[in-house]
């Protein structure tokens, strides 16, 4: 049985649910209520991100009557940290996703994946045909650019001392402002609170710093990860692919090739944002909501 705590979110009631993974680790996901007659939406975050990233989008979808699940992988958000960092493996996470879907009673839906979450969506489409009714891929494609992975390796799990959230906002603007020039002051503050949490008088990351070990083998001369077979498994469902105009993870060339190969493909480029677009601005949220409502 999962533990459930109700939290008021705007004019709806979001539920924080907890479910044991196959190995007993406690997993968390947010459950936004919606109609049972519509396909639910499953939101999968990036490598060092959490369910909090999807809150504004989830509320917008829930307002349209869609049930939304936003997942925290193990070691992120409100999910339990794993004492063995090797379990932060994409295969283990995939099993955790299936455990969460079973707990939620979901056998198919629209999947929205940011970065690593998009890789999960492609892999799930290949592994279990029929699970995905449509997919939104946020700044991820079949080829993951090594330049971007090297950049990410430099900061994941590394945090200078921060005493308050204002310092966290300033740090994020200092390190990422050039790639995210279109982000408003309010959005920077929201993004900082999605990234950090104030705990015991300190500002700490919302994820286990041991996640950094997943990038230990990343080197500038490595071969780029290739997921073309997984992407091709999405051929039977509508796809909305989002790219930050300044992205160093999803190249314009691969973005174009995705459109060429997929028969039901919609492309959206977010100007003034890099990897990965924050999904906080109203035009982007409205585009995703419209796609979900039209596609399933």
Buried (B, 14 or more C-beta within 10 A) or exposed (E): EBEEEEEEBEEEEBBBBBBBBEEEBBBBBBBBBBEEEBBBBBBBBBBBBBBBBBBBBBBBBBBBEBBBBBBBBBBBBBBBBBEEBEBBBEEBBBEBBBBBBEBBEBEBBBBBBBBBBBBBBBBBBBEBEEBBBBBBBBBBBBBBBBEBBBBBBEEBBEBEEBEEBEBBBBBBBEEBEEBBEBBEEEBBBBBBBBBBBBEEEEBBBBBBBBBBBBBEEBEEEEEBEEBBEBBBBBEEBBBBBBBBBBBBBBBEEBBEBBEEBBEEBBBBBBEBBBBBBBBBBEEBBEBBBEBBBEBB
